[in-house]
Amino acid sequence: MALTSEEVLHIARLARIALTEEDVRRFTAQLSGILDHFTALAAVDTAGLDPTAHPLPLSNVMRDDLVAPSLPQDLALANAPRTEDGYVRVRAVLE
């Protein structure tokens, strides 16, 4: 499927990208080539195949979430430059 220069310019306008004439010629050829690949994929007979998100069966590999003792508050705040009422004190971002 060959794109026209006008279609490439329209896509560039939608993406808010400024293109030179050389860019338009280059992208017209490149985008047309990409669409040709999709045309070839669309020609593949997929009747009777189940849709898949991944070709291999995957399972979650995260470890169990177990309760464990945490760092005491005084040790957690020991290296903070400023603290206040048991919390780390930071400069105001918004005024």
Summary of the structure (lengths in Angstrom):
residues: 95
radius of gyration: 28.1
end to end distance: 55.3
largest distance: 67.0
contacts: 127
relative contact order: 0.08
helix: 38%
strand: 4%
